[in-house]
Amino acid sequence: MVNGSTGMLFNTSKRLAVNRVSPEATIHSGGAVWADDAFHCKGYAPVFGGPYTNGSDARIKKDISDCPYGLSTVLAMKPRKYTLLQDETTHIGFIAQEIKQVCPIPVSGDPNSPLHPETGLPPDPMGIDLASLTAVLCKAIQEQNALITALQTQMQDAIARIGNLERKTKLMPAL
């Protein structure tokens, strides 16, 4: 205890509490947790209690240009249903190797990294920055909207031409 508050506590259940008295997990923080490098998690890792935010401030970016991926990329993506080998849980999502073929930027990891000799699983599996795919989906929606707008214009033109032809045929004498 420091100044009457618990800083860190390692209890008999091998649980670490930071700024808490009773840890409810292996590591339980009573405040913000920062990682200056990678943060790895194996298995099911839900996030509760608030948004997940990617840094997106223009002041931390350079060489800003339009996203090169859009509708054709989305149409090439293969949403999948799969079972995780580690815990036999069923999920839906994407396969990193398949996404890398159509949109490599949000994919991390090496598809040829060696497998763990005991588990047969990759110790550092490939991953997908799903937040980055939001930009691809947004661009695809914009492209679809442009196609819809163009088709609406063509349809309105065709309706007007049909109306003109109907008026002209009514003026023609019967044969």
Buried (B, 14 or more C-beta within 10 A) or exposed (E): EEEEEBEEBEEEEEBBBBBBEEBEEEEBEEEEEEEEEEEEEEEEEEEEEEEEEEEEEEEEEEEEEEBEBBBEBBEEBEEEEEEEEEEEEEEEEBBBEBBBEBBEBBBBBEEEEEEEEEEEEBEEBBEBEEEBBEBBBEBBEEBEEEEEEEEEEEEEEEEEEEEEEEEEEEEEEEE
